[in-house]
Amino acid sequence: MATTASGAFAAPKKPRPLERKTAKQALAILLAGNELHFIEVTTPVKLPRSVPNPFVCTPCTFDKSLSARDVTFKSLVDLRGAKFDDSVDASGATFGGRTLFGPFPDTSRRSSRCPPVSEGLLCFVDGDIAGTANFSLATFKQAVSFENVNFEDRTEFSLAQFRDEADFSKTEFDAPALFDEARFAQPVSFLGADLDRLEFEYVRSPSTVDFDQAGFACTNEPTKDQPKPCTTATENRPGPSDAVFTYSNLGGLSFSHASFDPGAQLWMTGLATPSLVLAPGDVHHVLPADRDRVLGMIESTAKADGDLGTANEADYRLHVLRSNGYSQPERLLDFVFFRSMGGYLVEPLQPLLTLLGIALLVSLLRVLLPRQRLSRLRLRAKLAWSERGRRRPEPRAPRPAPHARRSVGTRLDASWSTFCRYAHELLDTLSLMWPWSGASVAGRRLEANLYRILFVCFLIGLANSNPTLRQMLDALH
């Protein structure tokens, strides 16, 4: 893949064909410490056990396989923009200097992978490995970059050791990528990477592993009985996971702004990290057995970072998750009171809106059904009960009442009067929260206590949303 800077199009410059060499001819130049550029190697490459000089071939094309198994590179390895049409085997290799597989800036626009645009525009030629790539048991002593490389087939870094920074930013893994038991001594970045199935279990790193803005695919790998569904996000889907982080011990793990395909599933059993950045809304992609612990880790990380919004959302979802294990009566009570009305004491708007909703409804009923009308309704109900079973006489047809046509002004006055009575009733209802409201005398003690409880829940939720007040509450705990 090649990218270009924006600019005006002019007469296109045609790329020149690559110079073709056999592996023997290319190695004779490279092993002597000389660089190769824009070379096409037409035969399989097998490197000797030791390469003392810098190994630079940019942006070369390898038509056949490249074998560097157990090879020791004592200096720089620069294969930026290289295209491998077959497999690459560097298992057990030792890279003593910097290792570069990232994009190559083709200022002369000689590569055929540069689109035909006007001369002078910079073209970046990305690396591509069409066959399998095996770097298992490899040791990278200095910084390594696989930025923008496209791995089209299975990629393996199992048991590899990275003693300096590792960069996999914007790397495309079109097939499974294995990093099992890899060791990272410095930060590693998968920023913006596109991932197929990822195995990242038993990995050790004292620094943060960054998957920010990365994309995780649902691999649609079939199970024993049926294909894994990837059309919708499922809560308890069986089958293999798409990203495995089980029993890894990391200094931090970040999925900030990462995207997950519907149905994608993460396994985090036994994951140990003091910092986990993951949107609480994406926790349904985590294996159900791990969600409780993962939400707790997200909450503690967000608290430490001062992100109370994320911490409260994680705490809210944690309560919802735990309520699923309650018996049916407990779950109903939890949903009605603790979740819907109380907001689990972290969502201040829910108790406030519940309080206002009840107050508005009660005030409306008291305006539409004043005490006199309620008394008449009670009396009619008692009479109807006492006369049940008796035969009632036929009711007389009422005389038609004369139609009194009211003016627009009269209707507006009546509406304004009703609105004023409703506003006064609403204020009286809300004032029942205060101790001196006289709710006991008015016979509205139960209603007043309900308002007070909801208002206290609102205050606690508000305190949990404020950093200073939240620290005070945590200190009380």
Buried (B, 14 or more C-beta within 10 A) or exposed (E): EBEBEEEEEEEEBEBEEBEEBEBEBBBEBBBEEEBBBBBBBBBBBBBEEEBEBBBBBBBBBBBBBBBBBBBBBBBBBBBBBBBBBBBBBBBBBBBBBBBBBBBBEBEBBBBBBBEEBBEEBEBBBBBBBBBBBBBBBBBBBBBBBBBBBBBBBBBBBBBBBBBBBBBBBBBBBBBBBBBBBBBBBEBBBBBBBBBBBBBBBBBBBEBBBBBBBBBBBBBBBEEEEEEBBBEEBBEEBEBEBBBBBBBBEBBBBBBEEBEBBEBBBBBBBBBEBEBBBBBBEBBBBBBBEBBBBBBBBBBBBBBEEEBBEBBBBBBBBBBBBEBEEEEEEEBEEBBEEBBBBBBBBBBBEBBBBBBEEBBBEBBBEBBEEEEEEEEEEEEEEEEEEEEEEEEEEEEEEEEEEEEEEEEEEEEEEEEEEEEEBBEEBBEBBBBBBEEEBEBEEEEBEEBBEBBBBBBBBBBBBBBBBEEEBBEEEEEEE
